[in-house]
Amino acid sequence: MTADKHALLGPFVVNALGPIERIRFEAHLETCALCQSELPAMRESGGRLDDL
């Protein structure tokens, strides 16, 4: 996993993490208020990409 776990939020939202990275990031997400607060906006942005 990258040294800055926060950098994995975008790849997490667009399902671009491998299975182990995803599990590790999900564990991080459970305890990280910053990632939790940014997740809704990232998901909204990711949804817009699906529309392109």
PyMOL Python script that loads the backbone (N, CA, C, O; Angstrom):
from pymol import cmd

cmd.read_pdbstr("""\
ATOM      1  N   MET A   1       0.861  -1.176   0.000  1.00  0.00           N
ATOM      2  CA  MET A   1       0.000   0.000   0.000  1.00  0.00           C
ATOM      3  C   MET A   1       0.899   1.228   0.000  1.00  0.00           C
ATOM      4  O   MET A   1       1.997   1.212   0.557  1.00  0.00           O
ATOM      5  N   THR A   2       0.424   2.277  -0.623  1.00  0.00           N
ATOM      6  CA  THR A   2       1.175   3.524  -0.680  1.00  0.00           C
ATOM      7  C   THR A   2       1.373   4.096   0.717  1.00  0.00           C
ATOM      8  O   THR A   2       0.583   3.824   1.621  1.00  0.00           O
ATOM      9  N   ALA A   3       2.424   4.887   0.895  1.00  0.00           N
ATOM     10  CA  ALA A   3       2.711   5.483   2.199  1.00  0.00           C
ATOM     11  C   ALA A   3       1.574   6.411   2.634  1.00  0.00           C
ATOM     12  O   ALA A   3       1.260   6.491   3.821  1.00  0.00           O
ATOM     13  N   ASP A   4       0.965   7.104   1.687  1.00  0.00           N
ATOM     14  CA  ASP A   4      -0.156   7.988   2.003  1.00  0.00           C
ATOM     15  C   ASP A   4      -1.457   7.273   1.664  1.00  0.00           C
ATOM     16  O   ASP A   4      -1.910   7.279   0.520  1.00  0.00           O
ATOM     17  N   LYS A   5      -2.034   6.670   2.665  1.00  0.00           N
ATOM     18  CA  LYS A   5      -3.267   5.904   2.455  1.00  0.00           C
ATOM     19  C   LYS A   5      -4.381   6.767   1.893  1.00  0.00           C
ATOM     20  O   LYS A   5      -5.264   6.262   1.199  1.00  0.00           O
ATOM     21  N   HIS A   6      -4.355   8.065   2.180  1.00  0.00           N
ATOM     22  CA  HIS A   6      -5.399   8.960   1.708  1.00  0.00           C
ATOM     23  C   HIS A   6      -5.410   9.063   0.178  1.00  0.00           C
ATOM     24  O   HIS A   6      -6.445   9.349  -0.425  1.00  0.00           O
ATOM     25  N   ALA A   7      -4.262   8.829  -0.431  1.00  0.00           N
ATOM     26  CA  ALA A   7      -4.168   8.890  -1.891  1.00  0.00           C
ATOM     27  C   ALA A   7      -4.920   7.735  -2.556  1.00  0.00           C
ATOM     28  O   ALA A   7      -5.141   7.756  -3.767  1.00  0.00           O
ATOM     29  N   LEU A   8      -5.308   6.741  -1.784  1.00  0.00           N
ATOM     30  CA  LEU A   8      -6.015   5.589  -2.344  1.00  0.00           C
ATOM     31  C   LEU A   8      -7.525   5.773  -2.369  1.00  0.00           C
ATOM     32  O   LEU A   8      -8.242   4.887  -2.836  1.00  0.00           O
ATOM     33  N   LEU A   9      -8.018   6.887  -1.884  1.00  0.00           N
ATOM     34  CA  LEU A   9      -9.463   7.112  -1.863  1.00  0.00           C
ATOM     35  C   LEU A   9     -10.044   7.114  -3.276  1.00  0.00           C
ATOM     36  O   LEU A   9     -11.066   6.470  -3.515  1.00  0.00           O
ATOM     37  N   GLY A  10      -9.429   7.809  -4.200  1.00  0.00           N
ATOM     38  CA  GLY A  10      -9.913   7.848  -5.584  1.00  0.00           C
ATOM     39  C   GLY A  10      -9.925   6.470  -6.225  1.00  0.00           C
ATOM     40  O   GLY A  10     -10.955   6.049  -6.751  1.00  0.00           O
ATOM     41  N   PRO A  11      -8.796   5.753  -6.195  1.00  0.00           N
ATOM     42  CA  PRO A  11      -8.795   4.406  -6.757  1.00  0.00           C
ATOM     43  C   PRO A  11      -9.800   3.468  -6.060  1.00  0.00           C
ATOM     44  O   PRO A  11     -10.365   2.578  -6.696  1.00  0.00           O
ATOM     45  N   PHE A  12     -10.010   3.668  -4.787  1.00  0.00           N
ATOM     46  CA  PHE A  12     -10.999   2.870  -4.061  1.00  0.00           C
ATOM     47  C   PHE A  12     -12.394   3.101  -4.626  1.00  0.00           C
ATOM     48  O   PHE A  12     -13.150   2.154  -4.841  1.00  0.00           O
ATOM     49  N   VAL A  13     -12.726   4.351  -4.863  1.00  0.00           N
ATOM     50  CA  VAL A  13     -14.061   4.709  -5.351  1.00  0.00           C
ATOM     51  C   VAL A  13     -14.330   4.127  -6.742  1.00  0.00           C
ATOM     52  O   VAL A  13     -15.454   3.717  -7.032  1.00  0.00           O
ATOM     53  N   VAL A  14     -13.321   4.088  -7.590  1.00  0.00           N
ATOM     54  CA  VAL A  14     -13.522   3.580  -8.951  1.00  0.00           C
ATOM     55  C   VAL A  14     -13.121   2.114  -9.096  1.00  0.00           C
ATOM     56  O   VAL A  14     -12.920   1.621 -10.206  1.00  0.00           O
ATOM     57  N   ASN A  15     -13.007   1.423  -7.958  1.00  0.00           N
ATOM     58  CA  ASN A  15     -12.694  -0.017  -7.941  1.00  0.00           C
ATOM     59  C   ASN A  15     -11.396  -0.354  -8.667  1.00  0.00           C
ATOM     60  O   ASN A  15     -11.326  -1.333  -9.410  1.00  0.00           O
ATOM     61  N   ALA A  16     -10.375   0.462  -8.447  1.00  0.00           N
ATOM     62  CA  ALA A  16      -9.090   0.247  -9.105  1.00  0.00           C
ATOM     63  C   ALA A  16      -8.024  -0.324  -8.166  1.00  0.00           C
ATOM     64  O   ALA A  16      -6.847  -0.370  -8.523  1.00  0.00           O
ATOM     65  N   LEU A  17      -8.426  -0.754  -6.978  1.00  0.00           N
ATOM     66  CA  LEU A  17      -7.480  -1.356  -6.047  1.00  0.00           C
ATOM     67  C   LEU A  17      -7.531  -2.876  -6.179  1.00  0.00           C
ATOM     68  O   LEU A  17      -8.573  -3.458  -6.484  1.00  0.00           O
ATOM     69  N   GLY A  18      -6.401  -3.490  -5.945  1.00  0.00           N
ATOM     70  CA  GLY A  18      -6.374  -4.949  -5.890  1.00  0.00           C
ATOM     71  C   GLY A  18      -7.080  -5.418  -4.623  1.00  0.00           C
ATOM     72  O   GLY A  18      -7.370  -4.609  -3.741  1.00  0.00           O
ATOM     73  N   PRO A  19      -7.353  -6.691  -4.524  1.00  0.00           N
ATOM     74  CA  PRO A  19      -8.112  -7.196  -3.380  1.00  0.00           C
ATOM     75  C   PRO A  19      -7.461  -6.913  -2.024  1.00  0.00           C
ATOM     76  O   PRO A  19      -8.152  -6.542  -1.075  1.00  0.00           O
ATOM     77  N   ILE A  20      -6.160  -7.083  -1.926  1.00  0.00           N
ATOM     78  CA  ILE A  20      -5.483  -6.852  -0.647  1.00  0.00           C
ATOM     79  C   ILE A  20      -5.467  -5.370  -0.314  1.00  0.00           C
ATOM     80  O   ILE A  20      -5.742  -4.985   0.823  1.00  0.00           O
ATOM     81  N   GLU A  21      -5.143  -4.525  -1.309  1.00  0.00           N
ATOM     82  CA  GLU A  21      -5.172  -3.074  -1.082  1.00  0.00           C
ATOM     83  C   GLU A  21      -6.562  -2.618  -0.660  1.00  0.00           C
ATOM     84  O   GLU A  21      -6.699  -1.772   0.223  1.00  0.00           O
ATOM     85  N   ARG A  22      -7.583  -3.174  -1.284  1.00  0.00           N
ATOM     86  CA  ARG A  22      -8.963  -2.790  -0.963  1.00  0.00           C
ATOM     87  C   ARG A  22      -9.289  -3.130   0.487  1.00  0.00           C
ATOM     88  O   ARG A  22      -9.861  -2.308   1.203  1.00  0.00           O
ATOM     89  N   ILE A  23      -8.934  -4.323   0.919  1.00  0.00           N
ATOM     90  CA  ILE A  23      -9.189  -4.730   2.301  1.00  0.00           C
ATOM     91  C   ILE A  23      -8.462  -3.807   3.266  1.00  0.00           C
ATOM     92  O   ILE A  23      -9.034  -3.365   4.262  1.00  0.00           O
ATOM     93  N   ARG A  24      -7.214  -3.519   2.972  1.00  0.00           N
ATOM     94  CA  ARG A  24      -6.424  -2.639   3.844  1.00  0.00           C
ATOM     95  C   ARG A  24      -7.004  -1.225   3.862  1.00  0.00           C
ATOM     96  O   ARG A  24      -7.076  -0.584   4.910  1.00  0.00           O
ATOM     97  N   PHE A  25      -7.417  -0.748   2.681  1.00  0.00           N
ATOM     98  CA  PHE A  25      -7.979   0.599   2.643  1.00  0.00           C
ATOM     99  C   PHE A  25      -9.312   0.651   3.379  1.00  0.00           C
ATOM    100  O   PHE A  25      -9.587   1.631   4.072  1.00  0.00           O
ATOM    101  N   GLU A  26     -10.143  -0.373   3.247  1.00  0.00           N
ATOM    102  CA  GLU A  26     -11.410  -0.407   3.966  1.00  0.00           C
ATOM    103  C   GLU A  26     -11.184  -0.362   5.471  1.00  0.00           C
ATOM    104  O   GLU A  26     -11.951   0.278   6.191  1.00  0.00           O
ATOM    105  N   ALA A  27     -10.136  -1.037   5.959  1.00  0.00           N
ATOM    106  CA  ALA A  27      -9.797  -0.982   7.385  1.00  0.00           C
ATOM    107  C   ALA A  27      -9.384   0.436   7.767  1.00  0.00           C
ATOM    108  O   ALA A  27      -9.772   0.935   8.823  1.00  0.00           O
ATOM    109  N   HIS A  28      -8.606   1.076   6.920  1.00  0.00           N
ATOM    110  CA  HIS A  28      -8.205   2.470   7.159  1.00  0.00           C
ATOM    111  C   HIS A  28      -9.429   3.385   7.168  1.00  0.00           C
ATOM    112  O   HIS A  28      -9.546   4.265   8.020  1.00  0.00           O
ATOM    113  N   LEU A  29     -10.320   3.177   6.233  1.00  0.00           N
ATOM    114  CA  LEU A  29     -11.500   4.017   6.087  1.00  0.00           C
ATOM    115  C   LEU A  29     -12.381   3.984   7.342  1.00  0.00           C
ATOM    116  O   LEU A  29     -13.002   4.987   7.693  1.00  0.00           O
ATOM    117  N   GLU A  30     -12.434   2.852   8.003  1.00  0.00           N
ATOM    118  CA  GLU A  30     -13.248   2.718   9.209  1.00  0.00           C
ATOM    119  C   GLU A  30     -12.815   3.676  10.315  1.00  0.00           C
ATOM    120  O   GLU A  30     -13.629   4.056  11.157  1.00  0.00           O
ATOM    121  N   THR A  31     -11.547   4.070  10.324  1.00  0.00           N
ATOM    122  CA  THR A  31     -11.028   4.891  11.413  1.00  0.00           C
ATOM    123  C   THR A  31     -10.570   6.282  10.988  1.00  0.00           C
ATOM    124  O   THR A  31     -10.138   7.066  11.833  1.00  0.00           O
ATOM    125  N   CYS A  32     -10.652   6.602   9.718  1.00  0.00           N
ATOM    126  CA  CYS A  32     -10.130   7.882   9.221  1.00  0.00           C
ATOM    127  C   CYS A  32     -11.262   8.870   8.948  1.00  0.00           C
ATOM    128  O   CYS A  32     -12.005   8.726   7.977  1.00  0.00           O
ATOM    129  N   ALA A  33     -11.379   9.846   9.793  1.00  0.00           N
ATOM    130  CA  ALA A  33     -12.429  10.852   9.634  1.00  0.00           C
ATOM    131  C   ALA A  33     -12.247  11.647   8.339  1.00  0.00           C
ATOM    132  O   ALA A  33     -13.231  12.033   7.707  1.00  0.00           O
ATOM    133  N   LEU A  34     -11.005  11.893   7.943  1.00  0.00           N
ATOM    134  CA  LEU A  34     -10.755  12.653   6.716  1.00  0.00           C
ATOM    135  C   LEU A  34     -11.278  11.902   5.491  1.00  0.00           C
ATOM    136  O   LEU A  34     -11.997  12.471   4.671  1.00  0.00           O
ATOM    137  N   CYS A  35     -10.921  10.643   5.372  1.00  0.00           N
ATOM    138  CA  CYS A  35     -11.395   9.854   4.232  1.00  0.00           C
ATOM    139  C   CYS A  35     -12.907   9.687   4.271  1.00  0.00           C
ATOM    140  O   CYS A  35     -13.561   9.740   3.230  1.00  0.00           O
ATOM    141  N   GLN A  36     -13.466   9.487   5.448  1.00  0.00           N
ATOM    142  CA  GLN A  36     -14.915   9.345   5.588  1.00  0.00           C
ATOM    143  C   GLN A  36     -15.630  10.614   5.127  1.00  0.00           C
ATOM    144  O   GLN A  36     -16.691  10.549   4.506  1.00  0.00           O
ATOM    145  N   SER A  37     -15.043  11.759   5.435  1.00  0.00           N
ATOM    146  CA  SER A  37     -15.691  13.018   5.051  1.00  0.00           C
ATOM    147  C   SER A  37     -15.562  13.292   3.553  1.00  0.00           C
ATOM    148  O   SER A  37     -16.427  13.944   2.969  1.00  0.00           O
ATOM    149  N   GLU A  38     -14.490  12.802   2.926  1.00  0.00           N
ATOM    150  CA  GLU A  38     -14.280  13.039   1.500  1.00  0.00           C
ATOM    151  C   GLU A  38     -14.963  11.990   0.616  1.00  0.00           C
ATOM    152  O   GLU A  38     -15.141  12.217  -0.581  1.00  0.00           O
ATOM    153  N   LEU A  39     -15.340  10.866   1.181  1.00  0.00           N
ATOM    154  CA  LEU A  39     -15.900   9.764   0.410  1.00  0.00           C
ATOM    155  C   LEU A  39     -17.167  10.137  -0.366  1.00  0.00           C
ATOM    156  O   LEU A  39     -17.253   9.799  -1.546  1.00  0.00           O
ATOM    157  N   PRO A  40     -18.151  10.811   0.227  1.00  0.00           N
ATOM    158  CA  PRO A  40     -19.362  11.137  -0.552  1.00  0.00           C
ATOM    159  C   PRO A  40     -19.072  11.972  -1.800  1.00  0.00           C
ATOM    160  O   PRO A  40     -19.634  11.701  -2.861  1.00  0.00           O
ATOM    161  N   ALA A  41     -18.214  12.972  -1.693  1.00  0.00           N
ATOM    162  CA  ALA A  41     -17.889  13.810  -2.848  1.00  0.00           C
ATOM    163  C   ALA A  41     -17.133  13.018  -3.905  1.00  0.00           C
ATOM    164  O   ALA A  41     -17.350  13.205  -5.103  1.00  0.00           O
ATOM    165  N   MET A  42     -16.246  12.135  -3.460  1.00  0.00           N
ATOM    166  CA  MET A  42     -15.512  11.297  -4.409  1.00  0.00           C
ATOM    167  C   MET A  42     -16.458  10.354  -5.137  1.00  0.00           C
ATOM    168  O   MET A  42     -16.329  10.147  -6.343  1.00  0.00           O
ATOM    169  N   ARG A  43     -17.397   9.789  -4.412  1.00  0.00           N
ATOM    170  CA  ARG A  43     -18.368   8.886  -5.048  1.00  0.00           C
ATOM    171  C   ARG A  43     -19.218   9.646  -6.065  1.00  0.00           C
ATOM    172  O   ARG A  43     -19.526   9.122  -7.136  1.00  0.00           O
ATOM    173  N   GLU A  44     -19.593  10.872  -5.730  1.00  0.00           N
ATOM    174  CA  GLU A  44     -20.374  11.680  -6.660  1.00  0.00           C
ATOM    175  C   GLU A  44     -19.559  11.958  -7.920  1.00  0.00           C
ATOM    176  O   GLU A  44     -20.076  11.859  -9.033  1.00  0.00           O
ATOM    177  N   SER A  45     -18.299  12.301  -7.745  1.00  0.00           N
ATOM    178  CA  SER A  45     -17.425  12.541  -8.892  1.00  0.00           C
ATOM    179  C   SER A  45     -17.238  11.278  -9.710  1.00  0.00           C
ATOM    180  O   SER A  45     -17.257  11.325 -10.940  1.00  0.00           O
ATOM    181  N   GLY A  46     -17.057  10.142  -9.035  1.00  0.00           N
ATOM    182  CA  GLY A  46     -16.907   8.873  -9.733  1.00  0.00           C
ATOM    183  C   GLY A  46     -18.157   8.528 -10.532  1.00  0.00           C
ATOM    184  O   GLY A  46     -18.056   7.973 -11.626  1.00  0.00           O
ATOM    185  N   GLY A  47     -19.329   8.849 -10.000  1.00  0.00           N
ATOM    186  CA  GLY A  47     -20.576   8.611 -10.708  1.00  0.00           C
ATOM    187  C   GLY A  47     -20.667   9.452 -11.963  1.00  0.00           C
ATOM    188  O   GLY A  47     -21.210   9.010 -12.976  1.00  0.00           O
ATOM    189  N   ARG A  48     -20.143  10.652 -11.903  1.00  0.00           N
ATOM    190  CA  ARG A  48     -20.140  11.509 -13.088  1.00  0.00           C
ATOM    191  C   ARG A  48     -19.260  10.930 -14.177  1.00  0.00           C
ATOM    192  O   ARG A  48     -19.572  11.045 -15.362  1.00  0.00           O
ATOM    193  N   LEU A  49     -18.162  10.309 -13.779  1.00  0.00           N
ATOM    194  CA  LEU A  49     -17.275   9.686 -14.771  1.00  0.00           C
ATOM    195  C   LEU A  49     -17.978   8.545 -15.479  1.00  0.00           C
ATOM    196  O   LEU A  49     -17.746   8.312 -16.666  1.00  0.00           O
ATOM    197  N   ASP A  50     -18.831   7.834 -14.764  1.00  0.00           N
ATOM    198  CA  ASP A  50     -19.582   6.743 -15.386  1.00  0.00           C
ATOM    199  C   ASP A  50     -20.513   7.249 -16.480  1.00  0.00           C
ATOM    200  O   ASP A  50     -20.838   6.513 -17.412  1.00  0.00           O
ATOM    201  N   ASP A  51     -20.942   8.501 -16.368  1.00  0.00           N
ATOM    202  CA  ASP A  51     -21.876   9.067 -17.336  1.00  0.00           C
ATOM    203  C   ASP A  51     -21.197   9.511 -18.626  1.00  0.00           C
ATOM    204  O   ASP A  51     -21.876   9.805 -19.610  1.00  0.00           O
ATOM    205  N   LEU A  52     -19.885   9.562 -18.636  1.00  0.00           N
ATOM    206  CA  LEU A  52     -19.165  10.026 -19.843  1.00  0.00           C
ATOM    207  C   LEU A  52     -19.117   8.983 -20.903  1.00  0.00           C
ATOM    208  O   LEU A  52     -18.552   9.214 -21.972  1.00  0.00           O
TER     209      LEU A  52
END
""", "prot")
cmd.dss("prot")
cmd.show_as("cartoon", "prot")
cmd.util.cbc("prot")
cmd.orient("prot")
